[in-house]
Amino acid sequence: MNFHSILLQPIISLLAGILILVQPALLNYIVAIYLIIVGVLGLAPHFLQ
C-alpha cells in the first residue's frame, strides 16, 4: 500500500484524538509524537530527491 502524507495526517489526528479522550494523561506524549511524525513526513520529500 502506498500512503501519502495527505492521507496519513488525518488518520494520525483521529487516532490521537481518540487516545486523548480515553486517557487524557497521554496528551503531552501524543502531541509530541504527532508533531514529530508530521515534521518528518513534511521533510521526507526534500531528503528523498
VMD Tcl script that draws the C-alpha trace (Angstrom):
set ca {
  {0.00 0.00 0.00}
  {1.19 3.46 -0.80}
  {0.25 6.01 1.87}
  {0.77 9.68 1.22}
  {1.21 12.24 3.97}
  {-2.09 13.83 2.89}
  {-3.90 10.61 3.82}
  {-1.75 9.80 6.82}
  {-2.19 13.08 8.73}
  {-5.98 12.80 9.23}
  {-5.64 9.17 10.32}
  {-2.98 10.07 12.88}
  {-5.08 13.00 14.09}
  {-8.13 10.78 14.52}
  {-6.19 8.15 16.47}
  {-4.56 10.81 18.64}
  {-7.93 12.37 19.41}
  {-9.41 9.03 20.41}
  {-6.44 8.23 22.65}
  {-6.66 11.64 24.32}
  {-10.35 11.10 25.02}
  {-9.68 7.66 26.51}
  {-6.60 8.62 28.50}
  {-6.10 12.40 28.95}
  {-2.75 11.87 30.71}
  {-1.26 10.87 27.34}
  {-1.88 14.32 25.86}
  {1.73 15.54 26.07}
  {3.16 12.37 24.54}
  {0.57 12.17 21.78}
  {1.07 15.80 20.77}
  {4.85 15.42 20.78}
  {4.75 12.22 18.71}
  {2.24 13.76 16.29}
  {4.41 16.83 15.75}
  {7.50 14.69 15.15}
  {5.66 12.50 12.62}
  {4.20 15.48 10.76}
  {7.62 17.14 10.69}
  {9.35 14.03 9.35}
  {6.65 13.50 6.71}
  {6.92 17.13 5.69}
  {10.68 16.97 5.30}
  {10.92 13.49 3.77}
  {10.27 14.55 0.13}
  {13.13 17.06 0.34}
  {15.58 14.44 1.58}
  {14.49 11.71 -0.84}
  {15.12 13.73 -4.02}
}
mol new
graphics top color blue
foreach p $ca { graphics top sphere $p radius 0.5 }
foreach p [lrange $ca 0 end-1] q [lrange $ca 1 end] { graphics top cylinder $p $q radius 0.2 }
display resetview
